[in-house]
């Protein structure tokens, strides 16, 4: 042993032992580096999932406001309102792929054992609840618009008779 604290490798066994220590440390470093990279990738994917979920939730909230509007109570231009509602229904149907895509992404992450699986599962359940609420409100509004239109038509026919 050198008095400065540095071990001098004198034999082939010492060199081989030191080499093995260095290789073991290197392999451990590579394993930890790979693990860290995977965690970063998982976090990256989770951030994209969160972003997409927030965008979808905002969109659903906007559409819920439209679907909850009670403009059917005003009998003016019911035909135009009905056509506008049909276009609204078509828009919602056209965007139904967004929740399907988010489902696929989230369920894949859950099946892979993602560290935020419970958060993802909860988020998907909440989005589905909101999505179903949107469809229910949209259906109700469509029915009420048709009922209002039928009522106006009935009242016009009644006026013609009187």
FENRA-V750670 format. One record per pair of residues at least 4 apart in sequence whose C-alpha atoms are under 8 Angstrom apart, sorted by the first residue. I is the first residue (numbers start at 1). J is the second residue. Records with the same first field share a line. If there is no record, write none. Layout:
I->J  J
//
This chain:
1->5  6  7  8
2->6  7  8
9->14  15
10->14  15
11->15
12->16
13->17
14->18
15->19
16->20
17->21
18->22
19->23
20->24
21->25
22->26
23->27
24->28
25->29
26->30
27->31
28->32
29->33
30->34
31->35
32->36
33->37
34->38
35->39
36->40
37->41
38->42
39->43
40->44
41->45
42->46  114  115
43->47
44->48
45->49
46->50  116
47->51
48->52
49->53  102  105  106
50->54
51->55
52->56  102
53->57  102  123  127
54->58
55->59
56->60  98  99
57->61  127  130
58->62
59->63
60->64  130  131  134
61->65
62->66
63->67  134
64->68  133  134  137  138
65->69
67->134  137  138  141
68->137  138  141
70->141
71->81
72->78  81  141  144  145  148
73->148
74->78
75->148  149  152
77->81
78->82  145  148  149
79->83  149
80->84
81->85  145
82->86  142  145  146
83->87
84->88
85->89  142
86->90  142
87->91
88->92
89->93  138
90->94
91->95
92->96
95->99
96->100
97->101
98->102
99->103  127  128
100->104
101->105
102->106  124
103->107  124
104->108
105->109
106->110  120  121  124
107->111  121
108->112
109->113  114  117
110->114  116  117  118  120  121
113->117
116->120
117->121
118->122
119->123
120->124
121->125
122->126
123->127
124->128
125->129
126->130
127->131
128->132
129->133
130->134
131->135
132->136
133->137
134->138
135->139
136->140
137->141
138->142
139->143
140->144
141->145
142->146
143->147
144->148
145->149
146->150
147->151
148->152
149->153
150->154
151->155
152->156
153->157
154->158
155->159
156->160
157->161
158->162
//
